[in-house]
Amino acid sequence: VAQEVGGVVRFSNVLVQPSVQASDKVSQVTRLMVCNFPHSLDVRALQKIIDDLPAPKPASSQIPCDRKRRGRGFVFLSFARHQEFKEAMLAVDGLELWTGVNLKAVPAAQQGKM
C-alpha cells in the first residue's frame, strides 16, 4: 500500500515498529539507506527491484522526494530484525542493477536517535 507523507512516498508490506533501547542504538540498526537509484524511481519500480533482490525483504520502504515529486536518488529500507538488515546490506552494497551503476548501502541514521 503506497502513501505519500510529507514529500516521502512510503509503502509497507508489514507494519513493523522495531524497539531499540538507548544502549543498543548502534548494534541494533534496522534501517538501511541505499544510494545510486535513478531520480525517476517510483513505487512500482522499487517494489520490482525489492522482489528481485538476493536479500531479505524489508518490512517497509521509503523513497524521499524533492518538491517536484522526483526521487532524490536513494531509498530507505527498514527491516524487522538486525540480522536481516546485516544480510541485506552485505547483499545489496555494490550490486550492479544498471550497467556501470553500483548500489551503495549504508546504515541509515535514526532521526533523533544517533
Disulfide bonds with the S-S distance in Angstrom:
none
